[in-house]
Amino acid sequence: MTDVIELDGESLTPEAVAAVARDHAKVRITDEARDRVRASRARVEDVIESGEPVYGLNTGFGELVDERIPADRIEQLQTNLIRSHAAGSGRELRVEEVRAMMVCRVNALVKGYSGVRPIVVDHLATLLNCGVHPVVRSRGSLGASGDLAPLSHMALVLLGEGEAMLTDGAGQAETDDSRDGGSPPDGSAMRVTGDVALEAVDLEPLSLAPKEGLALINGTQLTVGLASLVVVDAERLVQAADATGALTTEVTLGTTASSDLAIQDVRPHAGQATSAATVRALTADSQIVESHRNCDRVQDAYSLRCLPQVHGAVRDAIAHLRTGVEIELNSATDNPLVFPAESVDDRASGTDVGAVISGGNFHGQPLALRLEYARLALIDLAAIAERRIDRLLNPNLQEPHLPPFLAPDSGVQSGYMIAQYTAAALLNECRSLGAASSDNTPVSGGQEDHVSMSAQSALNTRRTLENARRIVATEAICGAQAAEYVDAAIEAGFVDDTAFDDSSRPHGLGAGTAVLYEQIRAVVPPLEDDRVLTPELEEVAELIRVGAIEDALESVLE
């Protein structure tokens, strides 16, 4: 883990967001970024002194844009903005979600186009580094003008208002069962009011100067923070799915020929090539594959044969999301934006020092559509994994050496029958979430007449990913159990027993699938009698979530 993440407005990555959000890495604002913040603030102050009416500085907001605010009430305007916009609802965001949003907000502000004072970004950085996490409701953002309500709840604490959780780095308990994905809850946190939270870290409440209220809440930082965590988690998940699919292929006596390099070369999609290469590497030197190389089966079912094509398409969708997230992380997304006067044309408001332009960089559509694409891809990853689970368990589909539902004593025992039911239920939930970004509800008196719903897209994608992870974990456990019956295949003459030697790899598995099998068996023993399965399913899902399976396979995949 990186101990300190430097924030410069230009180089933040999804991995760095995850390090701050989950590992509580510290943040440091670079000197160059701090200089840009000062220069941007000087431009704002020059415009204020000129007396020219400029949106976000001395006018009302939204439909009230034409209301001119007297100079002696501008500070009150900024405070009222934060208070009135803190109107969120629903479950409270988890600590990792709040931290992701906060680090993204700081990075956007230090890019130098928002016009805040250095003390504002310093306060936010101190909250992150000292474990002070504003209590933020998850619902309320329309993804335009950014994530207004969630960011307002965050900003309240800077004023000494609202509530915050003081944590020791361990996390925050959920307030209800609606998790929307993410890591397991941990209750080691103390809930305090905003003024107490600031006092705990020796900070004074801020009195917001002109432009600062709008700069704090106008932007896509909840969306991009959640999307950053999606990117990291989805890449781990698809790697684990490649591995579980390879294991299923082996233990169902399928062929890895469909991952041959020649097939991929004549349809060179990047994701397909990667998934095929992963299967080839993980099944390298598999004695199981070698034992039935010349069998009578001509083709495998699509869920096995088309693994590179389906998983590869998921990889491509996640790569598309990563590209958008990396751009958004290092973008200026509030409104209005403050530029050097010489860098814009004469249509901008301002002076010969600073120019203020109203635009739409707060609109979350670039992320919303990519998140929906990723969500649909993750649903399909879950769907193909569920079909492979069925082929492992279903007595009407499974190979003759496998007992119904992988139960040692079928009939008396149900084995993994209901694990597939749960996978089907999780898949149904994924399909039921709907496409948030396809909806539009005009707000603010019709001034904001097209919104992106990007934050809801992010929440839905996180929930889909969580469900897909559990489905892939179910396949992994069933695949490991099916491996226990390789000896039965040998005894029944379904495979060539001369292909097996005294290799140290269990059941003659491949170089990588053997590693996966051992990872599973470290937490899930072979099924010898019916038992409660939930703890084991959750344990393997957690191995995937934290990257333990990806790390274990790294040496094989190099």
TIVEX-956225 format. One record per residue (C-alpha): y, z, x; residue in three letters. Coordinates in steps of 0.05 Angstrom, whole numbers, plus 5000, padded with zeros to 4 digits. Layout:
residues N
YZXala
...
END
This chain:
residues 558
500050005000met
507049845024thr
510850505030asp
517850215019val
519649594978ile
526249285000glu
530449014943leu
534948434962asp
535248034897gly
531347464929glu
524347654951ser
521148124900leu
513947934883thr
509048144829pro
505048534881glu
511348924901ala
512849074827val
505749334820ala
506449764883ala
512750094855val
510050144784ala
503050404799arg
503050684870asp
510050974866his
512350604928ala
519550774946lys
525150254940val
530950114987arg
536849664973ile
538449235033thr
545249245066asp
546348515050glu
544848624976ala
549549224975arg
555048785003asp
553948284947arg
554348834895val
561049064923arg
563848354925ala
561648234853ser
564848874830arg
571448694864ala
571548044825arg
570548424759val
576248894775glu
580848324792asp
579448004724val
580548674688ile
587248764722glu
589448074700ser
588848284627gly
585347634606glu
580447724548pro
573447624576val
566847734540tyr
563148334565gly
569148634599leu
574348764545asn
571548464480thr
566348664429gly
559248424433phe
555047924394gly
558247764327glu
564048214348leu
565847774407val
572747624380asp
574848354377glu
579548524435arg
578549224463ile
584649614487pro
584449824560ala
584150564544asp
577750464503arg
573750014549ile
569750594578glu
568150834508gln
565950114492leu
560750124548gln
558050804527thr
557750614453asn
553949984473leu
548350374506ile
547850884450arg
547850394393ser
542849924426his
537850484440ala
534450344374ala
527350214397gly
521050394359ser
513550414367gly
509550744422arg
513050974486glu
512150544547leu
507550814600arg
510451054666val
507950424702glu
511249984650glu
517950364655val
517750344731arg
516249594730ala
522349484685met
526749924728met
525149594794val
526248914764cys
532949134735arg
535349394803val
533248754838asn
536948324787ala
543248744794leu
543348714870val
543147954868lys
550648024862gly
552647684797tyr
552948274749ser
559248624771gly
556649344772val
558849874822arg
553950064878pro
553250754847ile
549750444787val
544150124828val
543750744872asp
542551194812his
537050734787leu
533850724856ala
534151484860thr
530751554793leu
525051104817leu
524351454884asn
524452154854cys
519652024796gly
524652054739val
522451574684his
526551464621pro
522851514555val
522950804529val
520350554462arg
516149924469ser
518649554407arg
525749304395gly
526548724444ser
527148014418leu
527347714488gly
534547484476ala
539747744493ser
534347994538gly
530548644528asp
536449014498leu
533349604463ala
528349804518pro
533649734573leu
538550144532ser
533550714528his
532950664604met
540550664613ala
541551274568leu
538851724622val
544051474671leu
549251754622leu
545552424620gly
543052264550glu
536252074520gly
529852344549glu
525852254613ala
519052434642met
518952794708leu
512452604742thr
508852754806asp
506452034813gly
500352124769ala
502751794706gly
504351944633gln
500052094573ala
500051594516glu
503551794452thr
498651404408asp
492650954413asp
496450304416ser
496050184491arg
497449444498asp
493549454562gly
495149804627gly
491950364667ser
488650984638pro
493351534615pro
494652164654asp
498352754624gly
501553044688ser
508852964668ala
514353404641met
518953154586arg
526353344593val
533153124567thr
537152614606gly
542053114634asp
536553574659val
533052974691ala
539352784730leu
540453504751glu
533353544777ala
534852994827val
542053214842asp
545452644805leu
551652674761glu
551752294695pro
555251624701leu
561451414664ser
560550674657leu
566050214680ala
567749544648pro
561849054647lys
556749574669glu
553749734601gly
552349014586leu
549848894657ala
544749454650leu
541649214585ile
542548454583asn
536548144617gly
529048024616thr
526748604659gln
521748914611leu
518648224600thr
518348044674val
516048734694gly
510148704646leu
508847984665ala
508448184739ser
503048684723leu
499448154681val
499447674741val
496448184788val
491248424737asp
489347724712ala
488047464782glu
483448054795arg
480047934728leu
478547204738val
475647344806gln
471147874775ala
469247384720ala
467146864771asp
462747394802ala
459547634737thr
458546914715gly
455046764782ala
450647364772leu
448847154701thr
447246454726thr
442346744777glu
438747244733val
437946744675thr
434846254725leu
440645774718gly
442845274771thr
448845304816thr
448844554823ala
454544504773ser
458944844825ser
457244314877asp
463244084917leu
462143354899ala
463243494825ile
469743854838gln
472243314887asp
472242784833val
476243224785arg
480643604834pro
484044134791his
485844714838ala
483045274795gly
476544914782gln
475544804856ala
476845534871thr
472045804818ser
466645314840ala
467545514912ala
467246244892thr
460546144856val
457745764916arg
459846314964ala
457246884921leu
450546554908thr
449646334980ala
442546455006asp
440246674937ser
432646714937gln
432846704861ile
436346024860val
431745764913glu
425546004876ser
426545514818his
430244944852arg
425144434827asn
423944714757cys
423544294693asp
430244524665arg
435143934666val
441544274645gln
444344964631asp
448345164570ala
455845044575tyr
457545774586ser
453845714653leu
454644984670arg
462044944654cys
464045594688leu
468245234742pro
471944824690gln
473445404642val
474745944693his
478645444734gly
483145284676ala
484546024668val
486346064742arg
491245484733asp
494445834673ala
495346474712ile
498246084771ala
503245764723his
505246464699leu
505846704771arg
510646144788thr
515246324730gly
514847064744val
516646974818glu
522746574798ile
524847064744glu
524047674788leu
529447414834asn
534147124781ser
540747364751ala
539147444677thr
544747834646asp
550947574611asn
556347434627pro
555347284700leu
560747384753val
561846844806phe
566746704862pro
572346304828ala
571545714875glu
564145624857ser
565245434784val
569544944745asp
575945114709asp
572545244642arg
570645944665ala
574646554645ser
577646974701gly
582446924759thr
583046564825asp
578547104854val
573047184802gly
570246734747ala
566347004688val
561646534651ile
557746664587ser
551046324586gly
543846424565gly
540046674627asn
537847274585phe
533546834541his
526246994554gly
523246324534gln
521246114605pro
516846724608leu
514846764535ala
511446084535leu
507946204601arg
505546884575leu
502746554513glu
499246034555tyr
496246594598ala
494246984537arg
490546394507leu
487146274574ala
484947004578leu
482046954508ile
477846364530asp
475646744593leu
473347304547ala
470046814499ala
465746474552ile
463847154581ala
461747394512glu
457346774504arg
453946924571arg
452747634547ile
449247354486asp
444846914530arg
442847524569leu
441147934507leu
439247474450asn
431647394442pro
432846704411asn
436546464473leu
434646874533gln
429546684586glu
422246894575pro
422347414631his
427947804598leu
426248304542pro
430348284478pro
437148614489phe
434748794559leu
431349414531ala
425149644570pro
421749824505asp
424649344454ser
424149574382gly
423850304398val
430050194442gln
436249774426ser
438349684498gly
445049324504tyr
445049034433met
451349394410ile
454949264475ala
455248544452gln
457848764384tyr
463549124419thr
465048504461ala
465348094398ala
470148604366ala
474648594427leu
474647844426leu
476547844353asn
482348304367glu
484847834422cys
484647244374arg
488247644320ser
494447824359leu
498247184344gly
503346784384ala
509647214385ala
513746664419ser
512546184360ser
516746644315asp
524246664308asn
528647144269thr
536147044275pro
540147684288val
547247924303ser
550247594243gly
547246924262gly
550546914331gln
543747014363glu
540146504320asp
534246344366his
530446884403val
524246854448ser
520247484429met
518247484503ser
517148234507ala
512148214450gln
508747624484ser
508048064546ala
505348654507leu
500348204471asn
498147894536thr
497148574567arg
492848784508arg
488748144512thr
487648244586leu
485248954575glu
480248714523asn
477948134566ala
476848614624arg
472149034582arg
468348414561ile
467448184633val
465348894651ala
460048854596thr
457348204625glu
457048524694ala
452849104669ile
448248654629cys
447548194689gly
445548774734ala
440449004682gln
437548294678ala
436748294753ala
431748864744glu
426948354711tyr
426747854768val
420048154788asp
417548004718ala
419547274728ala
415547254793ile
409447574761glu
409647094702ala
410046494749gly
416846274724phe
419346234796val
416246084863asp
414546754894asp
414246444964thr
421846384962ala
422447144965phe
422047525031asp
423748225053asp
431148105052ser
435348735046ser
439048434987arg
436548714921pro
432348254877his
433547664922gly
440747594898leu
445947184934gly
450547424989ala
456147614940gly
452347744875thr
448348264913ala
454848614931val
456948594857leu
450248864836tyr
450949444885glu
457949594860gln
455349644789ile
449350054808arg
453850554844ala
456450764775val
451250504726val
443850644738pro
438550174711pro
437250254636leu
430550604627glu
431850914559asp
437450854507asp
443651244525arg
451051264509val
454150644541leu
461650744533thr
462951144596pro
459250624638glu
462950044607leu
469550384620glu
467550554692glu
466049824709val
472449594674ala
476150074718glu
472949784780leu
475649114759ile
482549394742arg
483749734808val
481149144848gly
474949494875ala
470448904859ile
475348404887glu
475848814951asp
468348884958ala
467348134952leu
473047965000glu
468747915063ser
463847455028val
469346995001leu
473146935067glu
END
